[in-house]
Every structure is written in C-alpha cells, then in structure tokens.
Amino acid sequence: MPEYTVIHEKARSFYDLYERKAELQHQTHYCPGCGHGIVHKLVAEAIDELGIQDRTILVTPVGCSVFGYYYFDVGNVQAAHGRASAVACAVKRALPESVVLSYQGDGDLAAIGTAEILHAANRGENITVIFVNNAIYAMTGGQMAPTTLLGQSSTTTPSGRNEWNEGYPLHVCELLAALEAPVYLERVALGNNKQIMGAARAVRRAIGNQVKSLGFSLVEILSPCPTIWRKDPVEAQHWVRDEMAKVFPLGVFRDRGTEAGARPAAAPPPALDEVPRLLGIVNGSRLMTDRGGATVDWRIKVAGFGGQGVLMLGEVLAEAGLDAGMEVSWLPSYGPEMRSGTSNCHVRLAAAPIDSPLVSRPNVLLALNQPSLEKFLPTVEPGGWVFYNGQTPPRNGVRADVRVIGRPFTQVGDELGDARAGNMVMLGALLEATGLLPDEAVEGALKRVVKSERWLELDRRALARGRAAVREGSLP
C-alpha cells in the first residue's frame, strides 16, 4: 500500500455517529452557515491537541448550544437557561481534576446569565467559557438579544434597536475586563478563514489556561446566524466581519497567562460529623431510632398535582420534625401553574446531620395521583412505604418489595368537608403506620402552618380519620 500522511481528519473528541431523535432523523441541528458547527470543531480540536478528552466536561444551557451533547464525546451536563457558568463552577469544584467548559450563547450568557458569568469571573473560577455571540435569540424565533446591534431588526424590534428604548449592545469582554480576577479574555470572529484561524488559537489558549490551573478564561466568538438574520450564508459571514466587528472590536482584553501562577488547590471539605461543630451546634441532635431500632433517616417524596396540598403536607412533616428534635430539610419543586400543574417536595427527617436535601431514593413515597406513583415508584428503596391516593394502585403501580397502601384519601377528605383535606388523611395514615413523629410535634406544626381555625379543625379530624383507618385495619 502507498504511504500517506493524514493532514486533516474528524476530531477524536466527536462521536463517530451523531444521533438524532427518531422523529428528527431527516433534520440537521444547525442551519446552513451557522457558526456553531465551526466553533464545535475548534473546541474539539483543542481538546484533542491538549489530550484531555477523558477529563473534559461540557456544560450546555438552553439555546442552540444545547445540542452540544449530540456531538462531543466527553462528559456532558445540561444546565437551565443562563446557569451554565454557575453549573460549571460547581462541577469544577466537585471534580477539580476535570477540565470544565461552559458553552453559551449571547441570549443565555449576556441576558439571564449575567449574574452567573459576572460572579464566576469575579471569583476567578478555573473554568473556560466559550461565548458564541450572534446578536440575536436564534432558537426562539429571533427576538432582540442583549448584544443586538443598534438599528438591527428583530421580532421584538421590527424597526431596529433604539438606544433610547432598548439600550446599547452589551459588551461582555469589556465588562469582565473591569474585574481583577479573570486571566484571559479575548474576542474573535468567524468572518473569514483568517479570523477562524485566530479563533482556533484563542480557544486552545483558553482551554490550556485551565489545564494549567491559571483561572478564569473566556473567548467571545462573533458568529453568523443566516436563518434568523435572513441572509444567505456568505452574506451572513461578511456581516460578521464588516458590521459586527465594528461594534464589537476584536482583540485580547486580558492576558495574564504568563504572569499568573497556578491557583492553589481548594481545601478539602470537612467531615460530615464536623459540620455541627462548624455551625456552632454544641450538643447536636439527640440520637433517635425508629420502631425497628434503626437510626432515624426518613427520606420522603411527596408528589401530586398543584392544589392537592403536596407542599403543605411536606411542610407539616418538616415542622413536626423540628419540634421532635430531628435534623430536617424540605425542598419544594413545582411548575408555574397555580392549579393542576405537577408538584412534589423532598422531606428528610434524620437523627444525624443531613448531607443533601434531595430525595432521589425515598423510603417513603406519598403519591397523590397516578402519574406521580408511576414516576416515583421505581425509585423507592426496597422495604419502603408507598401511600397512594386511589382505591387500588394501577397494575404498574405495585412492587412486591415495598409496602403499598392505596386508598381514596381525597374522597375521605371530601366526606369530612373538603377534598383538599385528603393530604392530611394520608398524613394521618402515614403517622399511624410508621410512627415517625409524636402527636404533640404534629399538633404544634399544624398550629404554625395552618392559619385558619376552620381549616385547623378540619385537618385535625382528617389526621384522626387517617390514623383510625390504620388502627381499625381498614387499611392494610
């Protein structure tokens, strides 16, 4: 075979095959002429050159950047809109040997994410931020972004951005350059091949700084968006070079890479049993055991629709736990709807300090509707309790290795005077079946949480009804 030398090939940090959802196999992620494909290539090549593929974690938020995990064969974390840099800081602190890249667009980083990027830079976090600036909200239809140029039209500025109404374009590199901590800030562009080569050098430099533990680096990349700008790909690339670069001058705004020393290693976290002393708790909680003699560690997930009293049920449990001298956490999670939206909360009641408020492996599940039962039942710890608001659990709502109590708690509440008291009927059944809290602690919690005398009396009767049902054997 003839000898040959490979001078150009697909980066090893990309997947061999770019998967798509079944119904989208015929579509590409990025529009023709979009700059994200070029930036992806520059980042992947830098990862390959630095030999860090097995250490790299890419954090992508909402926006066109979200598709990164379809392409990069590295660790991938999805973040909420604007929160990629904050998540990147957390990942880097938890895994300091990793190389963490925050990949964000202008609608994300320069709008809802301004607080996160500003404070990450101000702390000098040892992360690398790839900031793709195409001066528009591309994924959501072309609204004005913080970086939209004066006079540039968008769906929310059809007559063009006006400085007296919408303000001036936000200059991120200049803004961050006013801070002391950043090590490297550069703005580059994708307006022609020469600019792309410059962008490649900047990306590699920014990632290399992190490998050397130098601190915070950000590369802002002016990028074309032909579809939303309503330009053909060539025209869009020229617009980056000839128009965007006038407003956002290219260049290095901070480079302390040669003078900056490596950041000192973070101090190791304290042992968990040291936390009470550090918080000034002298005596700590008394050791408590459940009916089986095991140290108390109740991990409770309460879930249902908005309006069923999900969060209140969890709040009563948490307040009662405090009165009982337990370590307590209560973490709500709910949608924007006032009623009928999904809702759940995490409650932990323990004898020892609590390491995390998240309950991913509950030993008690209180499911006030069927979707919640089906969603969370597989996560319940073997031997745990499941209380279901229904006469009979559905076929896929039963497990042989957990204790399931299914009864129409809402219906019982309705019989007592209000269907919304069903949550307290369920709580009464839970308290009687498990004995996890003393009566006086629950009573004290109710008095603080429930402000109406009418509802306080109704909730007391609902609790008693749930307890009686277990004692009388009408509940298994």
C-alpha positions in Angstrom: 0.0 0.0 0.0 1.3 3.5 -0.7 2.4 5.5 2.3 0.3 8.6 3.1 0.0 11.2 5.8 -3.3 12.3 7.3 -3.3 16.1 7.5 -6.9 16.6 8.3 -9.5 14.3 10.0 -12.5 14.4 12.2 -11.6 15.3 15.8 -11.5 12.3 18.1 -13.5 14.2 20.7 -16.6 13.9 18.5 -18.8 10.9 18.4 -18.4 8.6 15.5 -22.2 8.9 14.8 -24.3 11.9 15.6 -27.6 10.5 17.0 -30.9 12.2 16.5 -34.4 11.6 17.9 -36.3 9.1 15.9 -38.8 11.6 14.5 -36.0 14.1 13.6 -33.6 11.8 11.6 -34.1 13.8 8.5 -33.1 17.1 10.1 -29.8 18.7 10.9 -29.3 20.5 14.2 -27.8 23.6 12.8 -28.8 25.8 9.9 -26.6 26.1 6.8 -23.9 28.7 7.5 -24.4 28.6 11.3 -21.3 29.3 13.3 -21.9 26.6 15.9 -20.5 23.9 13.7 -17.3 25.8 13.3 -17.0 26.5 17.0 -17.7 22.9 17.8 -14.8 21.9 15.5 -12.4 24.4 17.1 -13.3 23.2 20.6 -13.0 19.5 19.7 -9.6 20.0 18.0 -8.3 21.9 21.1 -9.4 19.0 23.3 -7.6 16.6 21.1 -4.4 18.7 20.9 -4.3 19.0 24.7 -5.0 15.3 25.3 -7.8 16.0 27.8 -10.8 14.1 26.3 -11.2 11.8 29.2 -11.1 14.7 31.7 -13.4 17.2 29.8 -16.9 18.0 30.9 -19.0 20.2 28.7 -21.8 22.3 30.2 -24.5 23.5 27.8 -27.7 25.5 28.7 -30.9 26.2 26.8 -30.5 27.6 23.3 -28.8 26.4 20.1 -25.8 25.4 22.3 -28.0 22.7 23.9 -27.2 20.3 21.1 -23.6 20.0 22.2 -24.2 16.7 23.9 -25.1 15.1 20.5 -21.6 15.8 19.2 -18.9 15.9 21.9 -17.8 12.5 23.2 -16.9 13.9 26.6 -18.8 14.3 29.9 -21.9 16.4 29.3 -24.1 18.3 31.7 -27.3 20.1 30.8 -28.0 23.4 32.6 -31.0 25.6 32.9 -31.2 28.8 30.9 -28.4 31.2 31.9 -27.0 28.9 34.5 -24.2 27.1 32.6 -21.3 29.1 34.2 -22.8 28.5 37.7 -23.1 24.8 37.0 -19.6 24.7 35.5 -18.2 26.3 38.7 -20.0 23.6 40.8 -18.7 20.8 38.6 -15.1 22.1 38.7 -15.2 22.5 42.5 -16.6 19.0 42.9 -14.2 17.5 40.3 -11.1 19.7 40.4 -9.0 17.4 38.1 -11.6 17.8 35.3 -11.5 20.3 32.5 -14.9 22.1 32.5 -16.1 24.1 29.5 -19.2 26.3 29.7 -20.6 26.7 26.1 -23.1 29.6 26.0 -24.9 31.9 23.5 -25.5 35.6 23.9 -29.2 35.3 24.7 -28.1 33.0 27.5 -24.9 34.4 28.9 -25.5 38.1 28.4 -29.1 38.1 29.5 -30.5 35.8 32.1 -27.0 34.6 32.9 -25.3 37.9 33.5 -25.1 37.5 37.3 -23.7 34.0 37.0 -21.0 34.9 34.5 -20.1 38.1 36.3 -19.5 36.4 39.7 -17.8 33.4 38.2 -15.3 35.8 36.5 -15.0 37.9 39.7 -14.1 34.8 41.7 -11.6 33.8 39.1 -13.1 30.3 38.8 -10.8 27.9 37.0 -13.2 27.3 34.1 -13.3 28.1 30.4 -16.2 29.9 28.9 -16.9 29.7 25.1 -19.3 32.6 24.4 -21.0 32.4 21.0 -22.3 35.9 20.1 -24.6 36.1 17.1 -26.5 39.1 18.4 -29.9 37.5 18.4 -32.2 35.0 20.2 -31.9 32.3 17.5 -33.7 29.3 18.8 -36.8 31.0 20.0 -37.6 33.0 16.8 -35.3 36.0 16.6 -36.1 38.3 19.5 -33.6 41.1 20.4 -30.7 39.9 22.5 -28.5 42.0 24.8 -25.9 42.1 22.0 -28.2 43.0 19.2 -26.7 45.9 17.2 -28.3 49.4 17.1 -30.6 49.6 14.2 -30.7 45.8 13.8 -34.3 44.5 13.4 -35.7 41.6 15.3 -39.1 40.2 16.1 -39.2 42.4 19.2 -37.5 45.4 17.5 -39.0 45.4 14.0 -37.9 49.0 13.4 -34.4 48.3 14.7 -32.9 48.5 18.1 -33.1 52.0 19.5 -30.7 53.1 22.3 -33.3 55.2 23.9 -35.8 52.4 24.2 -33.8 49.2 24.3 -30.4 50.5 25.4 -27.0 49.8 23.9 -25.5 46.4 22.9 -23.8 44.8 25.9 -20.0 44.3 25.6 -19.2 41.3 27.7 -15.4 41.2 27.3 -15.1 44.9 28.2 -17.4 44.4 31.1 -15.4 41.5 32.5 -12.1 43.2 31.8 -13.1 45.7 34.6 -12.7 42.9 37.1 -9.4 41.9 38.8 -9.7 38.1 38.7 -10.0 37.0 35.0 -6.9 35.6 33.5 -7.8 35.6 29.8 -10.5 37.5 27.8 -10.4 37.6 24.0 -13.0 38.4 21.3 -12.6 36.7 18.0 -14.8 36.2 14.9 -15.8 33.8 12.2 -15.9 36.4 9.4 -13.3 34.7 7.1 -10.7 32.0 7.2 -8.1 34.2 8.8 -10.4 35.1 11.6 -11.4 31.4 12.1 -7.7 30.5 12.5 -7.4 33.2 15.1 -10.4 31.9 16.9 -8.8 28.4 16.9 -5.8 29.8 18.7 -7.9 31.7 21.2 -10.0 28.6 22.1 -6.9 26.4 22.6 -5.3 29.1 24.7 -8.4 29.5 26.9 -8.7 25.7 27.5 -5.0 25.4 28.0 -5.1 28.0 30.8 -7.5 25.8 32.7 -5.3 22.8 32.2 -2.5 24.8 33.9 -4.9 25.9 36.7 -4.5 29.6 35.9 -8.0 30.6 36.4 -11.0 32.1 34.5 -10.8 32.4 30.7 -13.5 33.5 28.3 -13.4 33.6 24.5 -16.2 35.6 22.8 -16.8 34.4 19.2 -18.8 36.6 16.8 -20.8 34.1 14.8 -23.2 34.2 11.8 -26.9 33.3 12.1 -28.1 33.3 8.5 -31.6 31.9 9.0 -32.7 34.4 11.7 -30.8 37.3 10.1 -32.5 36.4 6.8 -29.2 36.4 4.9 -27.5 33.7 2.8 -24.5 32.0 4.5 -21.9 34.0 2.6 -23.6 37.3 3.2 -24.0 36.4 6.9 -20.3 35.7 7.2 -19.5 39.0 5.6 -21.8 40.8 8.0 -19.9 39.3 11.0 -16.6 40.7 9.5 -17.9 44.0 8.3 -20.6 45.0 10.7 -20.4 43.1 14.0 -16.7 43.6 14.3 -17.2 47.4 14.1 -19.5 47.3 17.2 -17.6 44.5 19.0 -13.9 45.2 18.3 -11.7 42.0 18.1 -8.7 41.6 20.3 -7.3 40.5 23.6 -8.9 42.3 26.6 -6.9 40.5 29.3 -4.0 38.1 29.2 -2.2 37.3 32.4 -1.4 33.8 31.4 2.4 34.3 31.6 2.4 36.1 34.9 -0.4 34.2 36.7 0.6 31.3 38.8 -1.5 28.2 39.3 -4.4 28.6 41.6 -3.9 26.9 45.0 -5.7 23.6 45.5 -9.0 24.0 47.3 -9.1 23.0 51.0 -10.6 19.5 51.5 -14.2 19.6 52.7 -14.9 18.9 56.4 -16.0 15.5 57.5 -19.8 15.3 57.9 -19.6 14.8 61.6 -17.6 18.0 61.9 -20.4 20.1 60.3 -22.4 20.7 63.6 -19.3 22.0 65.3 -18.5 24.3 62.4 -22.1 25.6 62.5 -21.8 26.3 66.3 -24.1 23.4 67.3 -22.6 22.3 70.6 -24.7 19.4 71.7 -26.2 18.4 68.3 -29.4 16.3 68.0 -30.2 13.5 70.3 -29.9 10.1 68.7 -33.3 8.8 67.7 -34.4 5.4 66.4 -37.5 4.2 64.6 -39.7 1.3 65.7 -37.3 -1.2 64.3 -34.4 0.2 66.3 -32.6 1.7 63.3 -31.3 5.3 63.5 -33.9 7.7 62.1 -33.3 8.7 58.5 -36.7 9.2 56.8 -36.4 10.2 53.1 -39.8 11.2 52.0 -41.0 12.2 48.5 -44.5 13.8 48.3 -45.9 14.2 44.8 -49.2 15.1 43.1 -51.0 17.9 41.3 -50.9 21.5 42.3 -53.8 22.2 44.6 -53.7 18.8 46.4 -51.7 20.2 49.3 -48.4 18.5 48.3 -46.2 21.2 49.6 -48.2 21.8 52.7 -48.1 18.1 53.6 -44.3 18.2 53.3 -44.1 21.5 55.3 -46.1 19.9 58.2 -43.8 16.9 58.2 -40.7 19.2 58.3 -42.1 21.5 61.0 -43.1 18.5 63.1 -39.6 17.0 62.7 -38.1 20.2 64.1 -40.4 20.0 67.1 -39.3 16.4 67.6 -35.6 17.5 67.7 -34.7 16.0 64.3 -32.4 17.2 61.6 -34.8 18.5 58.9 -34.8 19.6 55.3 -37.7 20.5 53.0 -37.2 21.2 49.3 -40.2 22.1 47.1 -40.4 21.5 43.3 -43.4 22.8 41.3 -44.4 24.1 37.9 -45.6 27.7 37.2 -49.3 26.7 37.3 -51.3 27.7 40.4 -53.5 24.6 40.0 -53.3 21.3 38.1 -49.5 21.6 37.4 -47.2 18.9 38.7 -45.8 19.4 42.2 -43.5 17.5 44.5 -41.3 18.1 47.5 -38.4 16.3 49.2 -38.5 15.9 53.0 -35.7 14.5 55.1 -36.1 13.8 58.8 -32.9 12.4 60.4 -31.1 11.9 63.7 -27.7 12.8 62.1 -26.8 15.9 60.0 -28.3 15.8 56.5 -25.9 15.8 53.7 -28.3 16.7 50.9 -32.0 17.9 50.8 -32.6 15.9 47.6 -34.5 12.7 47.9 -33.6 10.5 44.9 -34.0 7.2 46.8 -37.1 7.6 49.1 -38.0 5.2 51.8 -41.5 6.8 51.9 -43.5 7.9 48.8 -46.7 9.8 49.2 -48.3 9.8 45.8 -51.5 11.9 45.5 -52.1 11.0 41.8 -51.4 8.1 39.4 -48.7 9.9 37.3 -46.7 10.6 40.5 -47.0 6.9 41.5 -45.8 5.7 38.2 -43.0 8.2 38.0 -41.5 7.7 41.5 -42.4 4.2 42.5 -39.3 2.7 40.8 -37.1 4.9 42.9 -38.5 3.7 46.3 -36.0 1.8 48.4 -36.8 -1.9 48.9 -38.8 -2.3 52.2 -40.1 1.3 51.9 -43.6 2.6 52.3 -45.8 3.8 49.5 -49.1 5.6 50.2 -51.3 6.1 47.1 -54.4 8.3 46.7 -56.6 5.7 45.0 -58.7 2.7 45.9 -56.5 0.3 44.1 -53.0 1.0 42.7 -52.7 0.6 38.9 -51.1 -2.6 37.5 -47.8 -0.8 37.0 -48.1 0.8 40.5 -47.3 -2.3 42.6 -44.0 -3.7 43.8 -43.6 -6.8 45.8 -40.6 -5.4 47.8 -42.4 -2.3 49.2 -45.4 -1.8 51.4 -48.2 -0.1 49.3 -51.3 1.4 50.9 -53.8 2.6 48.3 -57.0 4.3 49.5 -59.1 7.3 48.2 -57.7 9.8 50.7 -59.1 12.7 48.7 -62.6 11.1 48.7 -62.3 10.7 52.5 -61.4 14.4 52.8 -64.4 15.3 50.8 -66.6 13.3 53.1 -65.1 15.3 56.0 -66.0 18.6 54.4 -63.3 19.4 51.8 -61.5 17.3 49.3 -58.3 19.3 49.9 -58.1 17.7 53.4 -57.2 14.4 51.7 -53.5 15.3 52.2 -54.0 15.3 56.0 -55.9 12.0 55.8 -52.9 10.5 54.0 -50.6 12.0 56.6 -52.6 10.5 59.4 -52.3 7.1 57.8 -48.6 7.5 57.4 -48.0 8.6 61.0 -50.0 5.7 62.4 -48.4 3.1 60.1 -44.8 4.2 60.7 -44.8 6.1 64.0 -42.3 8.5 62.6 -43.5 11.6 64.6 -45.1 12.1 68.0 -48.6 13.5 68.3 -47.5 16.7 70.1 -45.0 17.5 67.4 -47.6 17.2 64.6 -50.1 19.3 66.6 -47.5 22.0 67.1 -46.6 22.0 63.4 -50.3 22.2 62.3 -50.8 25.3 64.6 -48.0 27.1 62.9 -48.7 26.1 59.3 -52.5 26.3 59.2 -53.7 29.9 59.9 -57.5 29.3 59.7 -59.3 27.9 62.7 -61.8 26.2 60.3 -59.0 24.5 58.4 -57.1 23.6 61.6 -60.1 21.8 63.0 -60.8 20.1 59.6 -57.2 19.0 59.4 -57.2 17.6 62.9 -60.3 15.5 62.0 -58.6 14.4 58.8 -55.5 13.2 60.6 -57.6 11.3 63.1 -59.5 9.7 60.3 -56.3 8.5 58.7 -54.9 7.2 61.9 -58.2 5.4 62.8 -58.3 3.7 59.5 -54.9 2.1 60.1 -55.7 1.1 63.7 -59.0 -0.5 62.7 -57.4 -2.4 59.9 -59.4 -0.8 57.2 -56.0 0.0 55.6 -53.6 -2.9 55.0 
